[in-house]
Amino acid sequence: MSGHSKWHNIQQKKGKTDAARANVFTKIGRELAVAVKEGGPDPNSNSKLAQVIAKAKDNNMPNDNIMRSIKKASGELGSINYEDMIYEGYGVGGTAIIVEALTDNKNRTAGDVRHIFDKFGGSLGTTGCVSFMFKRKGIIAISKDDVTEDDLMLYALDAGAEDINSEDEEIFEVYTDSNALNSVRKSLEDAGVKVLSAEVSMIPDNYVNPTAEQQATLEKMFDMLDENDDVQNVYHNAVLED
């Protein structure tokens, strides 16, 4: 499965300011809360929770923050109920965009997302208007300094992975079924492979190439969406140049 690497987008998020990092922790805290509500506070029996805990650690979220979020969601510290929301539409240059949110106020979040789409020349559509252009997959990032492509291919296929993308200069991306992300990650780590990050993402079937001006607009749009506490993930099919 070839395609534009998501690694630099992930790294860009990690390299932001302390305020932005706190925003990432807030978002992951909500994911932890939802995972606990759905499957309980034990990651050994709740694979979704185990996946979010791993994501939290990949993003250097302190253990105290992780445990506090779990306790809060399990009722030990009081809790807030969050609802999953998905918004779909287009940005400039015909860019297909999916926004995933966790919110305690649907009207507020819908208004915020619509405002951002409008502000940057986009249009919010109906459910399903662009999601058919994407596939939900697990993505595991591995440094090219740590393993050869041939060895990783053997480890990955043995672990149940679907494919490897080696187009990025620094990392390999191992693709998995979205439900197999945890098990493939564990198998790779058991084989001695160091995992840089692992996440479930929406991979576009085809990409668009915006102009430099359109890219600048899209980047501002994505930044504003990322800065919104309710927005968890933003997926798109634009190839953004460095």
Helices and strands as residue ranges (DSSP letters): H 7-14, H 18-39, H 47-58, H 63-73, E 83-91, G 92-94, E 95-103, H 106-119, E 123-124, G 131-133, E 134-143, H 149-159, E 163-165, E 171-177, G 178-180, H 181-190, E 195-204, H 212-227, E 231-236
